[in-house]
Amino acid sequence: MIHHLPIIIGMLVAIVSPIISYYVRIPLVLVEFIIGILFGTILEKGIPNKSEVAFISYVGFLILMFLAGFEVDFDFMEEFKPRELIFIFLYVFMLIPFSFLSALSIGLGHSYMVVAPLISVGLGLPILKESNIIETDLGQKLLILGSVGEVSSIFYISFVNALLKFGVVQAIVKTIITYVVLILAIVFAKALKNKLKEYRTVVKSISLENTHIFIRLALFTTFISASLFELIGMEPILGSMLSGMVLGYVIRKKEVINKSFYDMAFGFFVPLFFVYTGFSLNIDYISKNILMSGITIGTVLFFARFGISFILLLAGFRLVELPFVSLFISFPFTLLIASIKILSDIKYITPDQGVAILIGTVFSSLVYPIMFKIFARFYVKDENI
């Protein structure tokens, strides 16, 4: 038996997935995940030595979480009108209790309520670009909403993790410590950046836009943050996300950096993470009830957001845009995957509940982007874009 068979299979999937994604018009990460499930089901007992690909997958997960934090656009947030920004924050905050109530009202258990308010724009950003509305007023407001929602979701899931793991008092203490460290890290990073400006001749030749330097810096901060979080009993991937936010806040010119780091991450590590996640899915847990729970979770993601979207009228959105806006933030693929890992590690959800959330993740990431694109066509036509 070939020793590196799992990695060979994983890379084979990574190579063919972009081609399949192009023809079937569904997000690449979903293709990798679904093919991973198929390979895992067919070759369940024929794949030896999964430990190698498991480690690479974990590294890919940490990098993916770093990118989730790094992609937050603080420039947009700072340029937005304060009054409108306040109502966006209000919407994101009110989404938490309303999501809980929505989940309870249709009979979803408390284990599923935790994931309902999450917002992530990892899948939404490419779709926004494809739809030719990213430079419009609506596109800019969607980016603001997505950025605020993603930052808030990272803070929310880190607090929930501490609350479920340690209880109220320790959760508050650990969360305060985390945010103090986060603020100090930002202050230190900005001070270091300003100090380096004094040595322009050196910095000019060793710039953060130099792909090798940034990749090394990003990987270092990812692993050191993950290790520190593990040391204090918090989830390591939260450390990765927050380290991405710190670098993203300090380094604003991300175009060159994004391309180099994304090429490295999505060329090897991240695809193996999604493929391995599919490998590891135990389809024995999939039953009619679990399938229906998953679809229900996916449905709640939209209706909870749409139910209080009237708040966004005060943030400058138009009434006709509210369904469109709700769709854009209803497929938080990255953070849903992260939440499954976090909640599973602390035994808050069972394996079958994790599968149900995965099904909800796949459902929302397949259905809502298609609906978003359909709406976008009419919007572009009406606005003469």
C-alpha positions in Angstrom: 0.0 0.0 0.0 1.3 3.5 -0.9 2.4 5.3 2.3 1.3 8.8 1.1 -2.0 7.6 -0.5 -4.2 10.0 1.5 -2.1 13.1 0.5 -2.1 11.9 -3.2 -5.9 11.5 -3.1 -6.2 14.9 -1.4 -4.1 16.6 -4.0 -5.9 14.8 -6.9 -9.1 16.2 -5.5 -7.6 19.6 -5.2 -6.5 19.6 -8.8 -9.8 18.4 -10.4 -12.1 20.4 -8.0 -11.6 23.9 -9.7 -12.5 22.3 -13.1 -15.6 20.7 -11.6 -16.5 23.9 -9.7 -16.3 25.9 -13.0 -18.7 23.7 -14.8 -21.2 23.1 -12.1 -21.1 26.7 -10.8 -20.9 26.0 -7.1 -18.2 27.2 -4.7 -14.8 25.5 -4.9 -14.6 24.6 -1.2 -18.0 22.8 -1.4 -16.7 20.8 -4.4 -13.6 19.8 -2.4 -15.7 18.9 0.6 -18.3 16.8 -1.3 -15.7 14.9 -3.3 -13.9 14.3 0.0 -17.1 12.7 1.3 -17.3 10.5 -1.8 -13.7 9.3 -1.5 -14.1 8.8 2.3 -17.2 6.7 1.8 -15.8 4.6 -1.1 -12.3 4.0 0.4 -13.3 4.1 4.1 -11.1 1.1 5.1 -8.6 1.4 2.2 -6.9 4.7 3.3 -4.0 4.0 5.6 -2.0 6.4 7.6 -4.4 9.3 7.8 -2.2 11.0 10.4 -0.1 12.8 7.8 -3.0 14.4 6.0 -4.7 15.0 9.4 -1.8 17.2 10.5 -1.7 19.1 7.2 -5.4 19.5 7.4 -5.1 21.0 10.9 -2.5 23.5 9.6 -4.8 24.3 6.7 -7.6 25.0 9.2 -5.5 27.3 11.3 -4.5 29.2 8.1 -8.1 29.4 7.0 -9.1 30.9 10.3 -6.2 33.4 10.0 -7.6 34.4 6.6 -11.1 34.8 8.1 -9.7 37.4 10.4 -7.3 39.0 7.9 -10.0 39.5 5.3 -12.0 41.9 7.5 -11.7 45.3 5.8 -11.2 48.0 8.5 -10.8 50.7 5.9 -14.4 50.4 4.9 -15.5 50.3 8.5 -13.6 53.5 9.4 -14.9 55.4 6.3 -18.6 54.6 6.9 -20.9 57.2 8.5 -20.9 56.7 12.3 -24.8 56.8 12.5 -25.2 54.1 9.9 -22.4 52.0 11.4 -24.2 52.1 14.8 -27.3 50.6 13.2 -25.3 47.9 11.5 -23.8 47.0 14.9 -27.3 47.0 16.4 -28.5 44.7 13.6 -25.6 42.3 14.2 -26.2 42.4 18.0 -29.9 41.8 17.7 -29.3 38.9 15.4 -28.1 36.8 18.4 -31.3 36.8 20.5 -33.5 36.7 17.4 -31.7 33.7 16.0 -32.1 31.9 19.3 -35.9 32.6 19.2 -36.2 31.6 15.6 -34.4 28.3 16.3 -36.5 27.6 19.4 -39.8 28.5 17.6 -39.3 25.7 15.1 -38.1 23.1 17.5 -34.3 23.2 17.0 -32.3 22.2 20.1 -30.1 24.6 22.1 -27.0 22.9 20.4 -28.0 24.4 17.1 -28.9 27.8 18.3 -25.3 28.7 19.0 -24.3 28.7 15.3 -27.4 30.6 14.0 -26.1 34.2 14.4 -22.7 33.6 12.8 -21.7 35.9 9.8 -18.8 35.3 7.5 -18.1 36.7 4.0 -15.5 34.2 2.8 -17.8 32.8 0.2 -19.7 36.0 -0.4 -16.9 38.2 -1.5 -16.0 36.3 -4.7 -19.8 36.2 -5.6 -20.0 39.9 -4.9 -17.2 40.5 -7.4 -18.7 38.2 -10.0 -22.1 40.0 -9.7 -20.5 43.3 -10.8 -21.9 45.2 -7.8 -18.9 45.3 -5.5 -18.1 49.0 -6.5 -21.8 50.1 -6.2 -23.2 51.8 -3.1 -25.0 48.5 -2.2 -21.8 46.5 -2.7 -19.9 48.8 -0.3 -22.6 48.6 2.3 -22.6 44.8 2.0 -18.9 44.7 2.6 -19.3 46.9 5.7 -22.1 44.7 7.0 -20.1 41.5 6.3 -16.9 42.9 8.0 -18.8 44.1 11.1 -20.7 40.8 11.2 -17.5 38.7 10.9 -15.6 40.6 13.6 -18.6 40.4 15.9 -19.0 36.6 15.2 -15.4 36.0 16.0 -15.8 37.7 19.4 -19.1 36.0 19.9 -17.9 32.4 19.2 -14.8 33.0 21.4 -17.0 34.1 24.3 -19.4 31.2 23.8 -16.5 28.8 23.7 -15.2 30.1 27.0 -18.7 30.2 28.5 -19.5 26.6 27.7 -16.1 25.4 28.7 -15.4 27.3 31.9 -18.7 28.9 33.1 -19.8 32.5 33.4 -17.1 33.9 35.7 -14.1 32.4 34.0 -15.6 33.1 30.6 -15.8 36.8 31.4 -12.3 36.8 32.9 -10.7 34.9 29.9 -12.6 37.0 27.4 -11.4 40.2 29.0 -7.8 38.9 29.1 -8.2 37.9 25.4 -9.4 41.3 24.3 -6.7 43.1 26.4 -4.0 41.0 24.8 -5.7 41.7 21.4 -5.6 45.5 22.0 -2.0 45.4 23.2 -1.0 43.3 20.2 -2.5 45.9 17.9 -0.8 48.8 19.7 2.5 47.0 19.6 2.2 46.1 16.0 1.3 49.7 15.0 4.2 51.0 17.1 6.6 48.5 15.4 5.3 49.5 12.0 5.8 53.2 12.7 9.3 52.5 14.1 10.2 50.6 11.0 9.3 53.6 8.9 12.3 55.3 10.3 14.5 52.8 8.6 13.0 53.2 5.1 16.1 52.0 3.3 16.0 48.7 5.1 12.2 48.3 4.9 12.2 49.2 1.2 14.2 46.1 0.4 12.5 43.9 3.1 8.9 44.9 2.8 5.8 43.2 4.1 4.7 43.1 0.5 7.6 40.8 -0.2 5.6 37.6 -0.4 8.1 35.5 1.5 8.4 37.9 4.4 4.6 38.2 4.9 4.0 34.4 4.5 6.6 33.7 7.2 5.1 36.5 9.5 1.6 35.2 9.0 2.5 31.6 9.7 4.5 32.6 12.8 1.6 34.7 14.2 -0.9 32.0 13.4 1.0 29.3 15.3 2.1 31.4 18.2 -1.5 32.7 18.7 -2.9 29.2 18.4 -0.4 28.0 21.0 -1.1 30.8 23.4 -4.8 30.2 23.2 -4.3 26.5 23.8 -2.1 27.4 26.8 -4.9 29.3 28.5 -7.5 26.7 27.7 -9.2 28.4 24.8 -9.7 27.1 21.3 -6.5 27.4 19.2 -8.3 28.4 16.0 -9.8 31.4 17.7 -6.2 32.6 18.3 -5.5 32.2 14.6 -8.6 34.3 13.7 -7.6 37.0 16.1 -4.0 37.1 14.9 -5.4 37.5 11.4 -7.5 40.5 12.6 -4.5 42.1 14.2 -2.3 41.9 11.1 -5.3 42.9 9.0 -5.8 46.0 11.1 -2.2 47.1 10.9 -1.5 46.1 7.3 -4.1 47.9 5.1 -2.6 47.4 1.6 -3.5 43.8 1.2 -3.7 43.3 -2.6 -0.2 41.9 -3.1 -0.2 40.2 0.3 -3.6 38.6 -0.3 -2.7 37.1 -3.6 0.6 35.6 -2.4 -0.7 34.2 0.8 -4.0 33.0 -0.7 -2.1 31.2 -3.5 0.0 29.4 -0.9 -2.9 28.6 1.4 -5.5 27.6 -1.2 -3.0 25.8 -3.4 -2.2 23.2 -0.8 -3.2 23.5 2.9 -6.8 24.6 2.7 -7.9 22.1 0.0 -6.5 19.3 2.1 -8.5 20.6 5.1 -11.8 20.5 3.2 -11.0 17.2 1.6 -10.0 15.6 4.9 -13.2 17.0 6.5 -15.1 15.2 3.9 -13.0 12.1 4.4 -13.8 12.1 8.1 -17.5 12.5 7.8 -19.3 9.4 9.1 -22.3 9.0 6.8 -23.7 6.5 9.2 -24.9 9.5 11.2 -27.0 10.7 8.3 -30.7 9.9 8.9 -33.9 11.4 7.8 -34.1 13.4 11.1 -30.5 14.6 10.8 -31.1 15.6 7.2 -34.2 17.6 8.1 -32.4 19.2 11.0 -29.6 20.3 8.7 -32.0 21.8 6.1 -33.9 23.5 8.9 -30.7 25.0 10.2 -29.9 26.3 6.7 -33.4 27.8 6.5 -33.1 29.5 9.9 -29.9 31.2 8.8 -31.9 33.2 6.2 -35.1 33.8 8.0 -33.5 35.0 11.2 -31.5 37.6 9.3 -34.4 38.6 7.1 -36.7 38.8 10.2 -34.9 41.8 11.7 -33.5 43.3 8.5 -35.8 46.3 8.8 -33.2 47.7 11.2 -30.9 48.1 8.2 -33.3 50.6 6.7 -31.8 53.0 9.3 -28.3 52.1 8.0 -29.0 53.4 4.5 -30.3 50.2 2.9 -33.4 50.3 0.7 -36.5 48.2 1.4 -36.1 46.3 -1.9 -32.6 45.4 -1.0 -33.3 43.7 2.3 -33.9 40.1 0.9 -30.7 40.5 -1.1 -28.7 41.7 2.0 -30.1 38.8 4.1 -29.0 36.3 1.5 -25.5 37.7 1.4 -24.9 37.0 5.1 -26.8 33.7 5.2 -24.0 31.4 4.1 -21.2 31.8 6.7 -19.3 28.7 5.5 -16.0 29.3 7.2 -17.3 30.1 10.7 -19.9 27.3 10.6 -17.1 24.8 9.9 -15.0 26.4 12.7 -18.0 26.3 15.1 -18.4 22.5 14.5 -14.8 22.0 15.5 -15.1 24.2 18.6 -18.4 22.8 19.9 -17.3 19.2 19.2 -14.0 19.6 21.1 -15.9 20.7 24.2 -18.5 18.0 23.8 -21.3 20.5 23.5 -22.6 18.8 20.3 -22.7 15.1 19.5 -21.3 13.7 16.2 -24.7 13.5 14.7 -25.5 17.1 15.6 -22.2 18.1 14.0 -23.3 16.3 10.8 -26.6 18.2 10.9 -24.7 21.5 11.1 -22.5 20.4 8.2 -25.6 19.6 6.2 -27.0 23.0 7.0 -23.7 24.6 6.0 -23.7 22.8 2.6 -27.4 23.6 2.1 -27.0 27.3 2.8 -23.7 27.5 0.7 -25.4 25.9 -2.3 -28.8 27.5 -2.3 -28.3 31.1 -1.1 -25.4 32.0 -3.5 -27.6 30.9 -6.4 -30.5 33.0 -5.2 -28.1 35.9 -4.5 -26.8 35.8 -8.1 -30.4 35.7 -9.5 -31.3 38.8 -7.5 -28.0 40.5 -8.6 -28.9 40.2 -12.2 -32.1 42.1 -11.7 -30.4 44.6 -9.5 -27.6 45.3 -12.1 -30.2 45.6 -14.9 -32.4 48.0 -12.9 -29.5 50.2 -11.8 -28.0 50.2 -15.3 -24.6 49.0 -14.0 
